[in-house]
Amino acid sequence: MKSEASYFASQAWVKGAWAKDVLLTVAPNGTWQSVQPNATPALQVGARHLDGPVLPGLVNAHSHAFQRAIVGLTERRSLGANASDDFWSWRDRMYSAANRITPDQLEAIASLLYTELLAGGYTQVCEFQYLHNDIDGRPYASPVEMSLALVRAAQRTGIGLTLLPTLYMRSGFTVTSLRADQRRFASTPDSVMRVVQDIQRQTATDPLINCGVAIHSLRAAGPSALFELAASAKKTGLPVHIHIAEQTQEVNDCILHTGQRPTEWLLTHAEVDARWNLVHATHSTPAELQSVQASGASVVICPATEANLGDGVFDLPGYAAAGGRWSIGSDSHVTRSWPEELRLLEYAQRLSLRQRNIAARILNHESSAAALFEAALAGGQQACGQALGGIAAGHRADFVTLDLQSAAFLGLPSDHCLDALVFSGPTPPFSDVFVAGHRVVEGGRAVGPDADVALWPQLAGGFGKAMRALWH
């Protein structure tokens, strides 16, 4: 059991604003025991002084770790008379990675990725995991083989992990089976829940690992299977994630085969509540988004991936005006820092509406960066089902310190640090990152839970070896 630790920050983000001279005490279980602004010099005695302003860590609410292996490899145009470049052509290339990666390679890729996410300010990641079976499509001797590779990667790097074993049963609305290139994804409601139970059993003593469930999409799981898994998740109190309305073709196919749009169908037929997280929802109507808000569900927005894939722009003004809750995710990991995701989210709205400071206006805040950060913080807690909503007593002591020597902050008034962090990139100037009160990034470099200063070279070497095996 760790002993109580205390920190002093001259500036910390508390209750949605900058507080001064904050004494932060971490309980032995890794949660905030107390948060005391305006601490006197006498109270600061014995506390470790942090070098820069302190922000709470953010939840990355949507990740496919294996897709880190194709970043930079899908940016050349398709050739041929009828070639096109869109989500579906990208998906074909993504499948080539999905059908090659071994458990050891997945662990190596995820380990490097998770250090990048930590350095980018994320302290928890929700892993939407559908690589269940061996490369030939047959079940592993242990059904949690690939899931455990992700667990080991998280434990090695020190990031919190919400594992979301994913239901994937068919290749489209009109069929009942998977294609040959999807055979690794095969699962059932029962097999998904067995993975959850096995992971929970094997990580029972690790407070940084928890589980939820995911349904890949409406096209990938029929109604009866969706309802069965959702009922099991409700019974056990697990968060539920689902891709929804990401592509216009998906919307059109759903209308053709069900008579309803995807978000509309889900809200009409499933018992959607505050445990649900609708990933993307890019092509949802204003009425659908109002219904999402009314249900208590949250939307997971992935701005960089949605831009990279040409998905479209989420209606943030309409959804936020209705009081909708949302989080952010890095999805395919073309970027790995939350400041860049929030910047892209705001800039997409500005480009669409030809206005500025959209988030500040619709969320009734002076600062666009603060409005975006606070919303993502609240939604992230819902996505992972953990107490990670900020620097407050009882929440896990996840936080980052800003490097005030970074060019982004030079000469700025102290109360504009968050604005500069989001809108004066590109490199996120985080100095140290702490998870459950334990430093896992020091001076911008990953050291892991054991403070192993050689961690990054080790992980980079393993990642390079995996990439060479996959692509050379």
N, C-alpha and C positions, 0 to 999 in steps of 0.2 A: 504494500500500500504506500503510495507516495505521500509525502508530508505536505502540509499546507504551504503555499508559496504566495508571495505578494509582489506586485509590480507597481511602479509609478509611471504614469504618462502625463506629460504636460498638456497633452491634448488627446482626447478620445471621443469616438462617435457613440454617444449614449442617448437613447430615446429619440433618435432621428435628428440629432444636432450635435455640434461640437461642444464638449464640456472641457473645462480647464482643470488642471492639477488633480487628476483622477487616480485614486488608490484602488488597485484591482487585486482582489484576493481570490486565489484558486483553491477550492476545497480538495481534499485528498482524492476524491473520485473524479477529478478533472472538470468539474463544473465551477461556475462563478459562485463563490461564497458571498462576496459582497462587492459592490461597486460604489465608490464614494467620491463624487466630485468635490472640488474646492478643499482638498485635503491640506491640512496645515503642515508646516515643516516638521513638527514633532511626530505627526502620523506617518510621515514618509520614511522615518528612520528604519533601516533594515530592509526596505523594499528595493528591489532591483529597478533601476531607472532605465526606461526604454528610450532609445535614441531618437525616435520620431513619432509623429502622430499615429494613433492606433485606430484601426477599423476592425469590425467583426469579419471573420471569414465568411465566404459566400458558398452556397450549395450549387454545384453543377448538376442540374436536374435531368440531364439527358446525355448519355455517353454510349457510344459503340467503340470500345477500346481498340478492337481489331482494325477498325478503319483508319487508325493512325498509320498503318502500314501502307496506305495508298496516297497519303498526302503528298502532293507534288508529282504524282504519277498519272493524274487524270486531266491535265490541263492542256492537252494537245488535241486538236480537232479530229473528229472521225473522218475517214476518207472513204470515197466511193460515191457513185452517182446518187444513191438514195440515203446517204449517211445524214444523220442528224445528231446534234448534241443537246441533250436535255437530261432530266432526271433518269429516264429509263435507260438511256445509253450509259450513263454513269453507273447505274445499278448493275449492269452487265459486268463492268470492270470491277465493281466492288465484290461481286460474287466470285471473281477469280481469286481474290484474296481470301474470302470466306471459305473457299474450298481447298485451300492450301495450308492454312495455319494449324500447327500442332499445339498441344497444350504448353510445351516448353517455350515455343515461339510467342504464344499469346502472353505468357507471363513476362517474357522479356520486353515485348512491345508495351504492355500495360504498365510495367514498372517504370519505364522511361516516361511514358505519357503521364502517369500520376505525379511524378516529380515536376513535370512541366505545369500541370494543373496547380500544384501547390505553389510553385513559383509565380503563377499567374493569379494567386489570391483565392483559389478555391480550397476549402478544407474538407469538403464532403463531395462524393460523386455518386450519382444514381446510374448504375450500369445496366442498360437494357440488353440483356444477354440471351441470344438465341442460337449460339453455336453449341448445340447440345450433344451432337453425335460425332463419331469419328469421320475422317475424311471420306471414307467409302459409304457413309450414311448409316453404318451399323452402330448400335449403342455401345458406349464404352462399358468396360466391366464395372466401373463406378460411374453412375449417371451424373455425378457432380465433377467429373474430371476437368472440364473447361471452366466451370464456375470456381473451382478451387484455385485454378491458375490466377484468376482475378483476385481472389481473397489473398493469396500469397503476395501478389504484387502490391495490394493495398497495405498489408501488414509490413512489408519490407520498406515501404516509403513513408508510412505514417499517416496517410490520408484516411478519412472516414469513408466507408463504402456502404451504400444501399444496393444490394444485389437484387435485380429484377429478372428472375428467370421468366422466359417469354413463351407464350402460347403461339404456335405457328403450325397450322394443320393443312392448309390448302393454298394453291397458287392464285386463286381468283374466285369471284362470286359464283361462277357457274360450274365449278369443279369441286371434287371432294378429296383431292390428293395434291401432293407437291410435285413439282418438276424435278428432274434428275439433279439440276444444279441447286436445289433447295433441300436436299435430303438431310443435310446436317442440322436443319432447323426443326425437324419433325418432333412434335411433342403433343401431349394431351393435358387436359386439366389435372388429371391425377398425377402425371409425371412431373408437371410443374410444381405441384404442392409437395411431392416427395423431395424434389430438390430443395425447396424452402426448408422443409423439416430437417433434412440432412445437414444443410449449411448451418441452420440454427443450432443443431446439436454439436457440430464440430467447432463452432465459434462462440459457444455459450459463455466463455470467460473473457471474450474480447468485446468491450463496450463500444468499439468503433465500427463494428460490423453489424448490420441489420438487414432484413429482407423485406421486399414487397413482391408484387407480381406484375407482369405486363402481358398485354394482348397485343400482338404485333399490329393488327389493323382489322377493320371489318372484312376486308377482302381475304385475310389470312385465317380467319376463324369464324365458323358458322355460329348462328345465334345460340343454339343449345350449349355448345362448348363455352362460349363467352359467358353465358349466364351461370354455368356451373362453376367456372373459375372465380367469377365475381362473388358468388355466394360463399365460396370457401374463404376468399379474402376478407369478406365482411365478417364472417364468423370469427376469424382470427385477428381482426383489426389491422390488416395489412394495407399499405397504400397500393393503388392500382394505376398503372400507366398504359396509355394506348396512343399509337400514331393515328391521327385523324385529319382528314381534309387537307392533306399536304399538297396534293396535285390535282389539277382540274380534271385529268383523265380519271382519277380515283373518284372524284365527285360525280362525274358523268356516268361511270360504270355503276356506282351505287344507286343513282336515280333510276337507271335502266332496269336494274335487277331487284330493287326493293321499293321503288316509287318514292323514296325520300333521299335527301342529301345525307352524307355520313354523320355529321354532328346532330342533325335533326333526328335521324334514326336512333342513334345512341341514347339521346336524351328521352326519346319517346318510349324505348323498349327496355332499357337497363335502369337499375336503381342507382343512378349516379348521385354521389354525395361528396362531402368534403374530403374523402380519401382518394378521389379520382383526379388524375392529372392528364389532360388532353394535350398531346405533343403536336405542335405546329398549329393546327386549327386555322391554317392560313386562309383557306377559302371557305370560311364560315360567314353566314350572313349576319347583319346586325341583330335580327330577331334570335338567331341561334346563340349568339354571344350573350345576349341578355338572359337567355335560358341557362347557359352555362353558369353565369353569375348567380342566378336564382337557385341553382342546384347546390351551390357551395363548392363546386369543382374548381380546379385551377388549370390554366393553360401554361404549357412549357414552350417558350419561344426560343428559337435557335438562330439568331440573326445571321451569323457568319455562314453557317451551312445553308440556310435558306437562300442567301445571296449567291453562294458558290454554285448551288444546284439550279438556280433560276426558278425557285419555287413560287416567289411572289412576296408581297409585303403584308404582314399581319395588320389588321385594323386595330392598332393600339388605341387611337383616340376614341373610337366607338366603344371598345371593350372597357377601357379605363373609365370613361364617362359613366358607364353602367355600374361601376364599382367592382369590376372583375379582378380576380387575383391571378397573378402570373409569376413564373420563375424563368430563369434562363438556363440553357444548356449549350455545350459545345459540340454535341452530336458527332459529326464526322471529324472534328478536331482540326479543321483548316486554320483555326486560331485556338489558343489555349489560355486566354486570359479574359477575366470578366470585364475589365475596363473596355476592351475592344468590342466585346459583345454589346455592352450598353451603348457605346458610341455608335455602332452600326445600327442598332435599333432606333436610336434617335435620328440619325442621319437619313435612314430610309423614309421616316415620316416627313422630314424636312424636304426631301427631294420630291415626295409625292404631293405634299400640300403647298410647297413653295413658301413655307413659313419657318420661323425659328422658335427654339425653346418650347417644343410641342409638349414634352412630358411635364415640364413645369406648369404649363397652362392647364392641361387636362387633369393633373393630379393636385392642383391648387397648392403649388410649392414655389418658392422664390427661385430655387436652383433646379435645373433639369437633371444634373448629375445626382443630387440628393433624392429627387423624386424617383428616378430610375432605381437607384441603389436600395432605397427603402422598400419599394415594391418587390424587387427581386429577392431581398432578404426575407420578407414575409412569405412569399410564394415558395421559396426554397425549403423553408421549414415544413410546409405542407407536402412537398414532393418527397422528402426523405422520411417523414414521420418521426423526426427527432427534434429535440429542443435546441434549435440552432437559429433562433430568431434575432440574435444580437447580443450585445454586452449587457447582460442582465442576470441577476441572481437566479440560480437554478438552471441556466442554459449552459451548454458545454462551452468551455473556455477556449474557443477558437478565435484567433485574431491575427492580424498582420500589422507590421509597422512600415511606415513610409520612409523612404530615403530622401530627406530634405536636400541632399546634395545633388539629387537628380536635376537635370536641366529643366524638367517640367515644372519644378516648384521655385526656381530661383527668382527672388525678388517679389514673389506674390504674398499678399496678406495671408495670414495663417488660416483664416476662415474660408479661403478659396482652394484649399488643398484637394478636396474631393472633386471640385469642378475641373481642376487641372489634371487630376488623375484620369478622369474619363475623357476629357477633350483636348489634352495636350500630350498625346502619346508620341511614338507608338509603343515604347517599351514600358511595361508596368513597373514602376520604381518601388517594388516591395523589397525591404531589407531582410526582415525576419518574418517567419510564418510559424504560428503555434497551433497545435491541435490538442485539445483537452489539456491545455496548459503546458504542453511539452513542445520545445522548439524542434521543428523538422526542416526548416530552411534557415540558413544563417548567412548573412551577407549576400543574399540573392542566390545561393547555391544550396541544393538539397543535401542534407546530412542524414535524414531519416530518423527514426525513433531512437536509435542507438548512438546518435551523434557521430556517425562514421563519416569522416571528412572525405573518404575515398569513394563515397557512394556514387556520385555522378559518373566518374570514369568507368566504374564497374557496370553501371546500367547502360551507359552509352556503348560500351563494348558489346554487351549482350544484345542490344537493339541492332547494332550494325551487323552482327553475326546473323541474327534472324532475318534481316532485310536481304543480306546477300544470299541466304538460302532460298528465300522466296522469289527473288527477282533476277538473280544472275545465273 
